[in-house]
Amino acid sequence: MRAAAPSARPHHLHDRYNTVLTELFADHPVYIVTMRFVPDEGIEGFSLIDPHALNPGSRPWTRLREDDDADPSGTMRLHVSEQPWKPQILDPLLRAVADDECAGIIIMDIDLRCLYLPYHGGADVILACPQERDALKNAHADWLLTHPLGL
């Protein structure tokens, strides 16, 4: 499901992030993955802030090398934390996403049945079955894009 709020101000988007995250994960443990691109020397990075600093208790998890000729070379550094979901626990991180200061955030249940991927302007939600997807979609139909393909 792709939800977006093209006319919503970032703080409204932030409220929507918290609303859906709480519906999905209330009081359940979640993994929070933050990603930061570290460019090779001489290539400019695009993160305005360090998202790992906004992921409380996060630890380095893995690194991915980016060596595509069409894109700058560098390394994606991923950190992960685990904590019970409570509203507002990730407010600084979600605000940074809403303000387009960082990207590549994944919030998921520890059974990996639900993934929440916030981005500037909305969020993608990947659920375990169509019934869960449809229930969430119907609960927030007024937040969805109107394009027939959901784009």
Backbone torsions as a table, in degrees:
resi	resn	phi	psi	omega
1	MET	NA	134.2	177.1
2	ARG	-115.0	123.6	178.8
3	ALA	-120.5	141.0	179.2
4	ALA	-148.7	162.3	179.6
5	ALA	-137.2	76.2	-174.3
6	PRO	-56.1	-33.6	-177.8
7	SER	-97.8	-1.7	-178.1
8	ALA	-77.4	138.8	174.2
9	ARG	-71.7	156.6	-177.1
10	PRO	-53.0	-37.7	-178.3
11	HIS	-69.3	-29.5	174.6
12	HIS	-68.4	-40.2	177.6
13	LEU	-61.8	-42.9	177.3
14	HIS	-57.3	-43.9	177.3
15	ASP	-62.5	-38.6	179.2
16	ARG	-67.5	-40.9	175.3
17	TYR	-53.4	-52.9	-177.2
18	ASN	-62.7	-37.9	179.8
19	THR	-61.4	-51.8	-177.3
20	VAL	-69.3	-42.5	178.6
21	LEU	-58.2	-40.4	179.2
22	THR	-68.5	-38.5	176.2
23	GLU	-63.2	-37.9	-176.9
24	LEU	-78.5	-39.1	-166.1
25	PHE	-124.8	6.7	-171.8
26	ALA	-40.6	119.5	176.3
27	ASP	60.5	13.0	176.5
28	HIS	-103.2	150.9	177.9
29	PRO	-69.6	142.5	177.8
30	VAL	-132.0	154.3	167.4
31	TYR	-96.2	138.0	176.0
32	ILE	-120.7	116.8	-178.7
33	VAL	-107.6	126.7	173.8
34	THR	-115.5	148.5	-175.7
35	MET	-131.0	138.0	176.3
36	ARG	-136.6	130.0	176.8
37	PHE	-84.0	123.8	176.4
38	VAL	-112.2	105.0	-175.0
39	PRO	-72.1	156.9	172.2
40	ASP	-65.2	162.8	-179.8
41	GLU	-55.8	134.6	177.9
42	GLY	89.2	-2.6	178.4
43	ILE	-113.3	132.2	-177.4
44	GLU	-77.4	136.2	177.1
45	GLY	-83.1	164.9	-178.1
46	PHE	-114.4	-8.5	177.5
47	SER	-78.0	127.8	177.5
48	LEU	-80.2	-26.0	-179.0
49	ILE	-134.9	169.5	176.4
50	ASP	-93.1	105.2	-177.9
51	PRO	-64.5	-25.7	179.4
52	HIS	-62.6	-33.8	179.0
53	ALA	-67.0	-20.5	-180.0
54	LEU	-99.0	8.7	179.6
55	ASN	-112.6	88.7	-172.7
56	PRO	-54.7	128.6	177.2
57	GLY	75.3	12.3	-177.2
58	SER	-72.8	151.9	177.4
59	ARG	-129.8	152.5	175.1
60	PRO	-57.5	137.3	-178.9
61	TRP	-113.5	-58.1	-178.8
62	THR	-156.9	167.8	174.9
63	ARG	-126.7	142.9	176.7
64	LEU	-123.1	131.6	-179.1
65	ARG	-90.2	133.9	178.3
66	GLU	-110.5	109.8	-178.9
67	ASP	-128.4	44.6	179.7
68	ASP	-85.2	130.4	-179.5
69	ASP	-60.0	-30.2	-177.8
70	ALA	-78.9	-19.9	-177.6
71	ASP	-120.5	157.9	177.2
72	PRO	-61.5	149.2	177.8
73	SER	-84.9	149.3	178.7
74	GLY	172.3	-170.9	-176.9
75	THR	-124.8	135.2	172.5
76	MET	-92.0	121.9	177.8
77	ARG	-105.3	121.0	-178.6
78	LEU	-107.7	133.9	174.1
79	HIS	-117.3	153.9	178.7
80	VAL	-138.6	145.3	171.9
81	SER	-132.6	160.7	174.5
82	GLU	-129.1	130.7	177.8
83	GLN	-160.5	157.9	176.0
84	PRO	-70.3	139.0	-179.8
85	TRP	-73.2	129.7	171.7
86	LYS	-137.4	141.8	176.9
87	PRO	-55.3	142.2	177.0
88	GLN	74.5	1.1	-179.5
89	ILE	-67.4	-23.4	-179.4
90	LEU	-115.1	22.4	-176.6
91	ASP	-51.7	-47.9	179.9
92	PRO	-61.2	-39.9	179.4
93	LEU	-68.2	-46.1	-179.9
94	LEU	-65.8	-35.2	176.5
95	ARG	-65.4	-40.5	177.6
96	ALA	-63.0	-38.6	176.4
97	VAL	-65.3	-48.2	-179.2
98	ALA	-60.8	-33.6	179.5
99	ASP	-85.8	4.8	178.7
100	ASP	62.5	35.8	178.2
101	GLU	-96.7	-15.7	175.2
102	CYS	-155.7	165.6	-178.1
103	ALA	-151.4	179.2	176.7
104	GLY	78.4	31.6	-179.0
105	ILE	-95.7	136.4	175.4
106	ILE	-130.7	129.4	175.3
107	ILE	-119.4	126.5	-174.9
108	MET	-145.1	153.1	174.4
109	ASP	-71.3	159.0	-174.0
110	ILE	-72.7	-11.9	174.6
111	ASP	-90.2	-2.6	178.8
112	LEU	59.3	38.8	177.4
113	ARG	-100.4	-11.2	-178.1
114	CYS	-146.0	126.2	177.2
115	LEU	-121.2	136.8	179.2
116	TYR	-122.9	122.5	-175.3
117	LEU	-123.4	91.5	-179.8
118	PRO	-75.7	148.0	174.6
119	TYR	-146.9	167.4	179.0
120	HIS	-60.9	111.3	178.7
121	GLY	107.5	-7.1	-179.7
122	GLY	168.6	-152.3	179.8
123	ALA	-160.4	150.7	169.4
124	ASP	-105.4	140.1	178.0
125	VAL	-125.4	126.5	177.6
126	ILE	-114.6	118.4	-176.6
127	LEU	-115.2	163.3	-173.3
128	ALA	-69.8	-26.7	-176.8
129	CYS	-148.1	158.1	-179.2
130	PRO	-60.6	-32.4	-179.2
131	GLN	-64.7	-42.1	177.5
132	GLU	-65.2	-42.6	178.2
133	ARG	-59.4	-48.2	-177.8
134	ASP	-64.7	-38.8	178.8
135	ALA	-63.0	-43.5	178.5
136	LEU	-67.1	-42.4	178.6
137	LYS	-59.9	-45.0	-179.9
138	ASN	-67.8	-34.4	179.9
139	ALA	-66.7	-25.1	-176.5
140	HIS	-128.8	36.8	-176.4
141	ALA	-57.7	-33.0	-178.7
142	ASP	-72.8	-9.2	178.6
143	TRP	-94.5	-12.1	-171.9
144	LEU	-79.3	154.8	174.2
145	LEU	-65.5	153.2	-178.4
146	THR	-95.2	-6.0	178.4
147	HIS	-61.9	136.5	-176.6
148	PRO	-56.8	-29.9	179.1
149	LEU	-90.2	-1.1	-179.4
150	GLY	77.0	17.5	-178.4
151	LEU	-97.6	NA	NA
